[in-house]
Amino acid sequence: MSEEIENKPAALPEEGQEIDPLIEQLKEKDDRLLRSLADFDNYKKRMAADQEQFVKFANAEIVKEIVPALDGFQRAIDLAEADKDDNLIKGLALIKRQILDGLAKFGVSEIDAVGKHYDPNLHEAIMKKESKEPEDTILEEVEKGYIMHGRVIRPSMVIVSKTRLRPSDFGGQEGEK
């Protein structure tokens, strides 16, 4: 048996005969491996971003439940102001401020509305009133709105201005009816 092995010359492929396809296969597998690694890296980044968003807005439902209590504090403050009860006003305002400061630590802030231009992404118009203000200026805020990390938790309920239409706006004269 050892004679058979020794007698057979090693058959090496001639240059370029079988090596080129093997090199191509190796390159393809290397390319697929690099792509898989890149895909996995992108997946990890996407999952980390999703996790960050989840953590950022995990408290949104709790905030939605607390916001009506802030409305109640504001109504109580308004009633105390009508009765001119300074101690009660100070106490209620202090509690409201503490709640707002606590919410601010979680990225919650009030939407500034009165005097601003109406933005349907931040405000919900419940009525339009004639006014000398420019069209779509917020005249009154009926209910405060809140944002959490740039996302609206509750839009502001507002009253928006509309300009008074005159007959001249329709091509008629000021005195015409």
DARA-V291025 format. One record per helix or strand of 2 or more residues. SS is the DSSP state (H for helix, E for strand). FROM is the first residue (numbers start at 1). TO is the last residue. If there is no record, write none. Layout:
ss=SS from=FROM to=TO
ss=SS from=FROM to=TO
This chain:
ss=H from=2 to=7
ss=H from=19 to=57
ss=H from=60 to=83
ss=H from=86 to=104
ss=E from=108 to=110
ss=E from=123 to=130
ss=E from=137 to=143
ss=E from=146 to=148
ss=E from=151 to=154
ss=E from=156 to=162
ss=H from=167 to=170
